[in-house]
Structures are given as structure tokens and as C-alpha cells.
Amino acid sequence: MKRIVIFASGSGSNAENLIRFFQNNDKVSVIQVLTNNPHAKVLERAKNLNISALSFNRVAFFKTDDVLNILKASKPDLIILAGFLWKFPQFILNAFPGKVINIHPALLPKFGGKGMYGMHVHEAVVMKKETETGITIHYVNENYDEGATIFQAKCAVLPTDTPEDVAAKIHKLEMEHFPKVVDKLLNA
């Protein structure tokens, strides 16, 4: 059985989608959700789906081996960042080489980097009058949004689209593609 640990910071819609996708799968299982936000809705979503969920603070993540030890005990085959807003520490990446992926709500390398997440990305896409945007699933390295691309999906941005319209299109792409790409990665 391949094991997934998901990191999320907010609502957790991508986390829930992944959990539900693999719920009755005999080859892949989401075993844990970790969050840096003790009030994140992802904790409630995980609990409702009977998935172990924990929150941690900056010290546990960056200054000690607490989160690293949780991960080592969980023995994940893949660590998925799904709306996780903190930069992953190098020592955790070193412990799980090639096993940490992220989903970004734009076509990287455009609209990536520190501070580029959620509505900030969609607002920038609309402001720059882009004609298309999309999602990028990529490996995580020591820099924000610079790891090797695994998959991209595109959608049109109309001149009349608001950031909220763009967000809805991106959400649809995430729900459709993210679980399939994860499944393919784990079963390749």
C-alpha cells in the first residue's frame, strides 16, 4: 500500500478531494493530514473522513525534528502540499528526496514565488491581462515554485473574467487533475 501525507494551510478542498479519490483504493491511501494552522478547515474535513490530522507550529517545523519525526514514523511514499503556505525546510526535503510535490494555481514559471498563492495569483493573472492560466503540479525544492514540473493543465482567461472567475476555473482544474496525476505518479 502506497502512503500519502498531505500538508495544507486552509480550507482543504484539494486534500478532501485526494482523500475521497483514494478512499476505496487498495493500492494507495491518504494516511495523514498535517497543517500549520490550528484553525484550518482541513482539520475538520480530515476528521469527518476518519483521517489522522495534526497541527504544528513554526518551531516544530523549522527548528526541531518534530514534524520530520512524524513523517518518518508515517513512512510516506509521497508528501503532497495542497495549499500549504510555508516553504518546506531543506532538512525535510533531504529526508524525502523526490517525494514532495506541490500544486500551484498558475502556469509556472509565471506567477510563482513568495506571496503568490490563492487569490493573489488570480488577481495578478487578471491584472496582467493574461489570456490563459492553469495549474502546475511540481516537485518541491529549496525555492518557492521552482521544482521540476510534473503536469500542467490550462484554461482560458476571458477579458471579462474577475479574479473570482479565474479562481473557479482553477478549482475545477485542480479537482479534475490533481488526484489523477498523484495516482499516476504512485503507480507508474
Beta strands, then each sheet from edge to edge (+ up, - down):
strand 1: 2-8
strand 2: 28-35
strand 3: 52-55
strand 4: 78-81
strand 5: 100-104
strand 6: 132-139
strand 7: 149-156
sheet 1: 3+ 2+ 1+ 4+ 5+ 6- 7+
end
